[in-house]
């Protein structure tokens, strides 16, 4: 006979009916346990009480986990909380970047639709306190969606500001409309979004890549709107002149230019053929055309689905417009804002090279030109090295708008 509590295989069982090695304090598998490998029996980090507390803090600070396509290594906040617990520091000594949102400051994301004068339906996502004194309006880049600004929106709403994001026409949940899709038309769309937002106080405008060009097109086409609102403006990884295939003169840059031209020219001149080819692509491909699979939810779609519901023709129109885009000598209204305009870029941006950033800074000589973020690439608001910088700049700009003074702790050194 087997001893009490031991089955025919010689495995001892606990009173609860499970294996003895399932206990949190177990350091080795029980004798004869058939469940291998040994790594299964090692105590996991989540068995420690401190880990649960730390994860609760991280969830309160950063909100739910990001989309799968945007998961990148970031600073682990729960490790900072664990270090604070072990060193005996209390709540008053919590690290500065562990900002717990005020109760009631976070509001549910609300999706609305703004109809433009040419019939385009723009998906607008508003979150934060509707009575907030400062409203931040964020515009995304080419082949992206409003989801690009997810981290910044979470941070700003946690601090009590109102955030308005939207999908550019022909992107995400927004329709192309009846007019030809051009950068100038996107500037008009932004004016519609600002009017629909109806801010009750100062506004902060931020644009990344194509979104920054949209801001510049708005300033060039409707300067009086800029002079009336006098917003603080963040231009992130953007340019005031046309897009180039090659981001530089090195062999690697020319190789990138050739690869971009190989899909840009067929897209521009054979849009119907491109549509047929896009329907044959895998459903999760960036360029796939799957209008029947588009999920119309209340949140911005991930950037990998930015044009899944859009035919090629409006994308081709926009690309041709980018090749002809130029707002030099037309930014007088924006230049009048002086240091209320801030320019940011990544050190390794292979879409908008540093020469384009320097040219934009020459057009806005009083703007604050930040030192390029080391190791950061083009998609700065979501880049693992750059998103924290963009978030901090927008937070300080909102704070400066609230108190009516220059941003605190932001260097105006021209580092490019």
C-alpha distance (Angstrom), angle and dihedral (degrees) to the residues before:
residue distance angle dihedral
X1 . . .
X2 3.75 . .
X3 3.80 119.4 .
X4 3.83 116.5 -99.0
X5 3.82 112.4 -74.4
X6 3.80 94.4 18.3
X7 3.81 120.6 108.8
X8 3.80 129.0 -146.2
X9 3.80 91.0 -83.2
X10 3.77 91.5 55.1
X11 3.83 93.4 -110.0
X12 3.78 114.4 143.4
X13 3.81 115.6 -135.4
X14 3.77 129.2 -155.3
X15 3.80 124.5 -126.2
X16 3.81 90.4 -99.4
X17 3.80 89.0 60.9
X18 3.82 96.9 -110.5
X19 3.78 130.1 111.4
X20 3.77 116.6 -77.0
X21 3.80 89.3 -126.8
X22 3.82 90.0 62.2
X23 3.78 90.5 75.7
X24 3.85 113.9 109.3
X25 3.81 91.2 -123.3
X26 3.81 94.0 51.5
X27 3.81 111.3 122.3
X28 3.82 99.7 -177.6
X29 3.80 138.1 21.3
X30 3.77 116.9 -87.9
X31 3.80 116.6 -102.8
X32 3.77 112.8 -74.1
X33 3.83 93.9 0.6
X34 3.82 106.1 166.2
X35 3.80 93.2 -155.6
X36 3.79 105.7 98.7
X37 3.02 154.7 -157.9
X38 3.79 104.2 68.1
X39 3.82 91.5 -128.4
X40 3.79 86.9 73.6
X41 3.79 89.8 65.5
X42 3.80 98.7 47.5
X43 3.81 114.9 108.5
X44 3.80 109.6 -100.2
X45 3.79 125.7 -137.0
X46 3.79 92.1 -115.7
X47 3.84 89.7 65.7
X48 3.79 89.0 72.3
X49 3.81 114.5 90.7
X50 3.79 91.6 -139.5
X51 3.78 91.4 60.8
X52 3.79 92.4 59.5
X53 3.81 91.3 50.9
X54 3.78 91.3 47.8
X55 3.78 92.8 49.7
X56 3.79 90.0 50.2
X57 3.80 89.4 54.7
X58 3.79 91.8 48.1
X59 3.80 91.9 50.1
X60 3.80 91.2 49.7
X61 3.80 91.1 51.1
X62 3.78 103.3 39.8
X63 3.81 101.8 25.0
X64 3.80 123.0 -143.1
X65 3.78 121.8 -10.4
X66 3.82 116.4 -80.0
X67 3.78 125.0 -109.8
X68 3.78 114.4 -71.8
X69 3.79 92.8 -112.9
X70 3.78 92.3 57.9
X71 3.81 100.1 46.7
X72 3.79 106.7 129.1
X73 3.78 134.0 158.6
X74 3.79 109.9 -84.9
X75 3.78 136.9 166.8
X76 3.80 107.5 -66.6
X77 3.78 106.5 -124.9
X78 3.78 94.1 -173.4
X79 3.81 88.9 60.8
X80 3.79 89.4 55.3
X81 3.78 90.0 50.6
X82 3.81 89.9 49.0
X83 3.80 90.2 51.4
X84 3.80 90.4 48.7
X85 3.80 90.7 51.5
X86 3.79 93.6 49.5
X87 3.80 93.7 46.9
X88 3.81 90.2 52.8
X89 3.76 97.2 -116.8
X90 3.78 117.1 153.2
X91 3.78 131.8 -144.3
X92 3.78 91.8 -78.6
X93 3.83 90.2 60.2
X94 3.79 96.8 47.2
X95 3.84 112.3 136.4
X96 3.80 113.0 -87.0
X97 3.80 95.2 -115.3
X98 3.80 92.1 56.9
X99 3.79 95.0 88.9
X100 3.79 110.5 168.7
X101 3.83 110.1 -151.6
X102 3.75 116.5 -113.3
X103 3.78 114.0 -106.1
X104 3.78 109.1 -93.1
X105 3.82 93.4 13.0
X106 3.81 93.2 104.4
X107 3.79 112.5 75.0
X108 3.75 128.8 -171.8
X109 3.78 116.2 -92.3
X110 3.81 110.4 -101.8
X111 3.78 122.1 -159.3
X112 3.80 119.4 -155.0
X113 3.80 134.6 166.8
X114 3.80 126.2 -121.3
X115 3.81 114.2 -160.8
X116 3.81 113.6 -151.6
X117 3.79 127.2 -148.7
X118 3.83 91.4 -96.7
X119 3.81 94.4 50.5
X120 3.80 100.7 -99.2
X121 3.81 114.5 147.6
X122 3.81 110.1 -141.4
X123 3.80 117.6 -161.2
X124 3.82 107.6 -135.8
X125 3.81 123.0 -168.6
X126 3.79 117.2 -159.5
X127 3.78 125.9 -175.0
X128 3.77 136.8 163.7
X129 3.77 133.4 49.9
X130 3.84 110.1 -26.1
X131 3.81 89.1 -147.6
X132 3.81 94.1 51.5
X133 3.79 114.9 135.8
X134 3.82 94.6 -134.8
X135 3.81 126.5 49.4
X136 3.81 122.2 -164.4
X137 3.82 116.6 -157.7
X138 3.81 114.1 -163.6
X139 3.81 126.3 -163.8
X140 3.82 122.9 -165.1
X141 3.79 133.8 -144.8
X142 3.80 139.2 -104.3
X143 3.83 115.4 -55.9
X144 3.81 90.7 4.5
X145 3.81 136.3 99.5
X146 3.80 138.2 -139.3
X147 3.80 86.7 -84.9
X148 3.83 86.3 82.5
X149 3.81 88.6 78.5
X150 3.81 96.1 47.9
X151 3.82 96.4 116.6
X152 3.80 93.9 46.2
X153 3.82 92.6 47.4
X154 3.79 91.3 52.0
X155 3.81 92.1 49.8
X156 3.80 95.9 46.8
X157 3.80 95.8 46.4
X158 3.80 89.5 48.9
X159 3.80 87.4 58.7
X160 3.78 93.0 51.9
X161 3.81 101.1 -98.4
X162 3.79 126.7 129.5
X163 3.81 116.7 -118.2
X164 3.80 127.1 -160.6
X165 3.80 119.4 -170.5
X166 3.78 127.4 171.9
X167 3.79 141.0 -177.5
X168 3.80 112.3 -112.3
X169 3.79 114.2 -120.3
X170 3.81 113.1 -77.5
X171 3.81 89.1 20.0
X172 3.79 130.9 97.5
X173 3.79 112.5 -28.1
X174 3.83 94.3 -13.9
X175 3.81 122.5 102.0
X176 3.83 125.0 -133.0
X177 3.81 97.4 -119.5
X178 3.80 126.6 -150.0
X179 3.80 99.4 -73.8
X180 3.79 123.0 82.6
X181 3.79 109.5 -89.5
X182 3.80 107.9 -113.2
X183 3.79 136.4 150.7
X184 3.81 89.4 -108.0
X185 3.81 89.5 53.8
X186 3.81 89.3 52.4
X187 3.81 88.1 55.4
X188 3.80 89.4 55.9
X189 3.81 89.0 49.0
X190 3.80 90.0 54.7
X191 3.79 89.8 53.5
X192 3.82 88.3 54.3
X193 3.81 90.7 50.6
X194 3.82 92.2 49.9
X195 3.80 91.0 50.0
X196 3.81 92.0 47.8
X197 3.82 91.8 48.3
X198 3.81 88.6 57.6
X199 3.82 94.9 -163.1
X200 3.80 114.9 -152.3
X201 3.79 94.3 -153.7
X202 3.82 142.2 9.6
X203 3.78 119.1 -21.5
X204 3.79 133.2 -147.4
X205 3.81 117.3 -152.1
X206 3.79 120.2 -159.7
X207 3.78 127.7 178.6
X208 3.78 130.3 -178.5
X209 3.82 120.4 -154.6
X210 3.83 105.0 -47.4
X211 3.81 87.0 13.7
X212 3.80 89.3 59.3
X213 3.80 90.0 49.7
X214 3.80 86.9 51.4
X215 3.80 89.2 56.3
X216 3.79 91.0 48.9
X217 3.82 91.0 48.2
X218 3.81 89.5 51.6
X219 3.81 91.3 50.2
X220 3.81 90.9 48.4
X221 3.82 95.9 44.3
X222 3.82 100.8 36.7
X223 3.82 107.1 23.6
X224 3.81 92.2 159.8
X225 3.81 90.8 64.3
X226 3.81 89.3 56.5
X227 3.80 91.9 46.8
X228 3.81 91.9 49.0
X229 3.81 97.0 49.4
X230 3.83 97.7 30.3
X231 3.81 91.9 -160.1
X232 3.76 128.8 -174.4
X233 3.80 107.5 -110.1
X234 3.81 131.2 -154.7
X235 3.80 115.4 -164.6
X236 3.80 107.7 -165.3
X237 3.82 122.0 -169.1
X238 3.78 93.5 -26.4
X239 3.79 142.2 130.0
X240 3.78 140.6 -145.8
X241 3.82 94.2 -143.2
X242 3.78 137.3 57.1
X243 3.78 125.1 -61.5
X244 3.80 119.2 -101.0
X245 3.77 128.1 -150.2
X246 3.80 93.6 -139.0
X247 3.83 116.5 49.3
X248 3.82 92.8 -154.8
X249 3.80 146.7 -9.9
X250 3.80 99.6 -90.0
X251 3.83 121.1 108.0
X252 3.80 92.0 -110.2
X253 3.82 90.2 52.6
X254 3.80 91.0 51.0
X255 3.80 89.9 50.2
X256 3.80 89.4 53.5
X257 3.80 90.0 48.0
X258 3.80 92.3 53.2
X259 3.80 92.7 49.2
X260 3.81 91.0 50.1
X261 3.79 92.1 48.5
X262 3.81 90.6 51.9
X263 3.81 91.5 66.5
X264 3.83 99.2 26.2
X265 3.81 97.6 61.2
X266 3.84 96.8 48.1
X267 3.80 88.5 45.3
X268 3.81 92.5 52.7
X269 3.79 100.1 42.3
X270 3.83 103.3 29.3
X271 3.82 105.1 36.1
X272 3.82 95.6 153.8
X273 3.79 91.2 51.9
X274 3.80 89.2 47.0
X275 3.82 89.0 53.4
X276 3.80 90.9 55.5
X277 3.79 91.5 49.1
X278 3.81 92.3 46.6
X279 3.80 91.1 55.5
X280 3.81 88.6 59.5
X281 3.80 94.2 54.2
X282 3.82 121.3 100.2
X283 3.82 112.0 -85.4
X284 3.81 93.2 -113.5
X285 3.82 94.7 50.9
X286 3.82 115.3 117.0
X287 3.82 92.2 -125.2
X288 3.80 96.7 41.1
X289 3.81 115.8 129.5
X290 3.80 108.1 -140.9
X291 3.83 110.2 146.3
X292 3.82 90.7 162.7
X293 3.81 91.7 57.3
X294 3.81 97.4 50.7
X295 3.81 110.5 121.0
X296 3.80 111.3 -141.5
X297 3.78 100.4 -152.0
X298 3.78 133.1 154.1
X299 3.80 92.6 -105.4
X300 3.81 130.2 69.5
X301 3.80 112.3 -90.2
X302 3.81 117.2 -115.8
X303 3.77 115.2 -89.9
X304 3.80 92.4 -110.6
X305 3.84 86.9 67.5
X306 3.82 95.4 45.8
X307 3.82 96.3 119.4
X308 3.81 102.6 19.1
X309 3.80 89.1 112.9
X310 3.82 97.6 38.8
X311 3.79 126.1 89.0
X312 3.79 118.7 -131.1
X313 3.81 99.3 -109.3
X314 3.85 98.7 75.5
X315 3.82 89.8 43.2
X316 3.82 88.8 52.3
X317 3.81 90.8 48.7
X318 3.78 90.5 52.6
X319 3.79 92.8 48.1
X320 3.81 91.6 51.3
X321 3.81 88.3 50.0
X322 3.80 90.8 51.8
X323 3.79 89.6 54.0
X324 3.83 89.4 56.6
X325 3.81 98.6 35.5
X326 3.82 117.4 126.2
X327 3.81 128.7 155.6
X328 3.79 99.5 167.4
X329 3.82 113.7 135.8
X330 3.83 89.5 17.4
X331 3.80 101.6 82.4
X332 3.81 99.9 86.8
X333 3.81 93.3 123.5
X334 3.79 91.3 51.9
X335 3.80 92.1 44.8
X336 3.81 89.1 55.1
X337 3.82 88.7 64.7
X338 3.83 87.9 68.2
X339 3.82 111.4 -175.4
X340 3.81 91.8 3.6
X341 3.82 84.3 86.8
X342 3.82 118.8 76.2
X343 3.80 127.5 -171.1
X344 3.81 122.5 -154.5
X345 3.78 132.7 177.9
X346 3.80 141.5 162.4
X347 3.76 124.1 -106.8
X348 3.82 92.4 -130.7
X349 3.81 98.7 40.2
X350 3.82 106.5 148.8
X351 3.82 95.2 -178.8
X352 3.82 103.5 50.1
X353 3.82 106.1 27.5
X354 3.79 122.5 -149.6
X355 3.81 90.5 -104.2
X356 3.81 88.7 66.0
X357 3.81 90.8 49.5
X358 3.80 91.0 51.3
X359 3.80 90.5 49.9
X360 3.82 90.2 52.5
X361 3.81 89.8 49.7
X362 3.80 90.0 53.5
X363 3.81 89.6 54.5
X364 3.83 89.5 51.5
X365 3.82 102.3 37.6
X366 3.81 95.4 171.9
X367 3.80 95.4 48.7
X368 3.81 120.6 110.2
X369 3.79 107.9 -106.5
X370 3.79 110.7 -161.8
X371 3.77 124.2 -148.9
X372 3.84 108.8 -97.6
X373 3.79 110.7 -93.5
X374 3.83 107.6 -107.4
X375 3.82 115.3 -110.8
X376 3.81 91.7 -4.1
X377 3.79 119.2 135.9
X378 3.79 133.0 -154.0
X379 3.79 101.4 -70.5
X380 3.79 91.9 68.0
X381 3.86 100.9 165.6
X382 3.83 89.9 58.3
X383 3.80 99.9 27.1
X384 3.80 114.6 121.0
X385 3.81 90.2 -129.0
X386 3.80 99.2 34.9
X387 3.81 109.2 37.3
X388 3.81 93.7 80.5
X389 3.82 91.3 52.6
X390 3.81 92.8 50.3
X391 3.80 90.6 46.5
X392 3.81 92.6 50.6
X393 3.81 92.9 47.9
X394 3.81 93.3 50.3
X395 3.80 91.1 46.7
X396 3.79 91.9 52.9
X397 3.79 92.1 45.1
X398 3.81 90.7 53.3
X399 3.79 90.1 48.0
X400 3.79 90.8 49.2
X401 3.81 90.4 49.9
X402 3.79 89.8 50.8
X403 3.81 93.8 52.3
X404 3.80 97.7 31.4
X405 3.79 99.4 -123.1
X406 3.80 139.6 104.0
X407 3.81 116.1 -69.5
X408 3.79 113.5 -83.4
X409 3.78 119.2 -118.6
X410 3.81 97.3 1.5
X411 3.76 116.7 131.6
X412 3.77 116.8 -136.3
X413 3.81 93.5 -162.2
X414 3.77 111.3 136.1
X415 3.75 99.5 -126.1
X416 3.83 103.9 170.1
